[in-house]
């Protein structure tokens, strides 16, 4: 076992541990920060595997944009920062489903490869990757950007209760404001 293998396993363990903490914590903000740790460990795994471009894209897009957007959405919607009782649900159904899926995938991979070695294709270049992204995958990227923008606008609208209310009107006297809603106070 080489040093790269040990580092890959250690970063994988950090990613799995942080992923478990994301779904088990009762604090929403802490879950977002654990997600940063998980995605950072995955970027480290990509670096160990020699996929530097994918690692930096992981850091820029997921850690730098998506998690920051998540944290800003939490702050803008005035969601509870502390522990939330509604996040405390029984974990055994999720553990059962997750464990079953993990066991099924392990059995599938062991049966498919039977511990044989796999020849890797030639290393790709950033140019080939860019051609694939901007020829075949440009529409999903654009749809994702519109989705993220609409989520941000929705968070701002939800956080501002004054949006959508009619403005108060003047009744003609010196500086008197009349509420436009019936039964309103002066």
N, C-alpha and C positions, 0 to 999 in steps of 0.2 A: 504494500500500500504506500503510495507516494504522498508527499506533502500536499499536492493538489487534491488528492482524494480526501485526505483528512479535512482540509479547508472546505471542500465541497460539502462533506457530510456535516461539518459544524455549522456552516451557513444554512444548510437545509434544516437542521434541528432548530436553529434560531427562527427561521421562517415558519416552521410548523408550530413552534411554541407561541410565537407572536400571533399566528392565525387563530390558535385556540383561545388566546386571551382576547382577541377581537370579538369572538362570538360568545364568550362567557362573562365578560365584564358588565357591570350594571351602570357604568359611567359612559355616557355617549362620547364625550370628548376624549377620554382615555382610549376608547375603542378606535377613534380616528388616529390617535398617536401610535397605538399598537399596529395599526395598519401601515403607518409609515415605516415602522421597524420591519414588518414582514416584507413589504415591497423593497426596502433597502437591502435586506438579506437576499432576496431574489436577484436584485441587480448585482450583488456580490457573486452569486452563483454564476450569472452570465459572464462576469469578468473572469472567473476561474476557468470557465469553459472556452474562453477565447472569443466571445462574441461581444466585443467592446461597444459596438454601435447599438446593439440591442440593450446592453446594460445602461448606456447613457440615455437612450430613449425611455427606458423604464424609469430612470430617475427624473428626467425632465417632464414626461407626460404624466405618469402615475403619481409619483411622490410630489412633484412640483406643482401639478395642476389639479388633478382630481382630488387629492386629499385636502389641498388648500381650499378648493371649492366646497368640499364637504364641511370643513370646519367653518368657513364663512357662512354657509347655509345654516349651520347650527346656531351661529351667533346672531344672524339676521332674523331668524324666526323665533328667537327668544326661547329656544328649547331648553328644558331643564339641564343644567350643567352637572349637578350632583347625581347621586345614585337615584335611579328611577325604579319604583316598584313594578311598573308595567313591563320592565325588561326582565323580571324574575319569573321565568316560566320553567316548567319541569324540563330538564335536559336529557332525560333518558330516551325520548323518541328520536331526538336529533343524533344522540350518540349511537343509537342502534342503527339508524339509517346511514350515518357516516361510516361507522365501523363495517357495516355490510358492504357499502360501496367500495371502501378501501380494500377489504378482503377480496371482493370480486375482481377488482382491477389487478391486484397482486397475482391472483390465480391466473387471470387472463394473460398477463405479461410473462409469467414464468412458463406457462404452457406454450405461448407463442415463440419464445426465444430459447427456452431450455438451456439457459446459461451459455449460449453460443456467442461468439464474438460477431460484431456487426461492423462491416466496412462502412466508413463514413464517406460521404461525397466530398468533392473538392470544396475547399473553403470559398464562401461567397464574398463578393465585394460590396462595398457600399453603393456602387453604381448599379449593380444588378438588383440589389434590394430596393433602391429608389425607383428603378424602372417597374418592378413588380407592384410597389405600393401605389405609385401614381398612374399606373395604367389599369391594374385590376381592382385595386382597393380604394380608389379615390371617392366613390360614392358613399361607402360606409363611413369614411372619415368625415365627410361633409355632414352626413346625417347625425353623427355623434357630436359634432360641433354645434349644430342647431339644437340638439337635445340639451347639451350643457348650458347653452345660452338661455334657453327657455326655463331651465331649472333655476338659474340665477335670477332671472327676471321674476319668476314666481316667488322665490324666497324674499325678494325685495318687496313685492306687492303684499305678501302675507305679513311682513314685519311692519308695515306702515298702515295703521288703521285709518289714517286720514285720507287715503287714496280712495276715490269713488264717492265721497260725501259731497253734497252741494255746499258751496261757499255761502257764508252769511251775507245777507243783503242789508243795505241802509234803508231806513224808513223815511228819510227826508229831514229829520231833525238834526240838530248839531251833534254829530258823532255817534248817534244811537244806532246800534246794530240790531237787526231783527233776525232771529233764527229762521231758516227757511223750512224747518220741519214743524208740523203742527204740534202744538203743546210744548214748544221749545222754550227755554228760559232766555231772558234778556241779559 
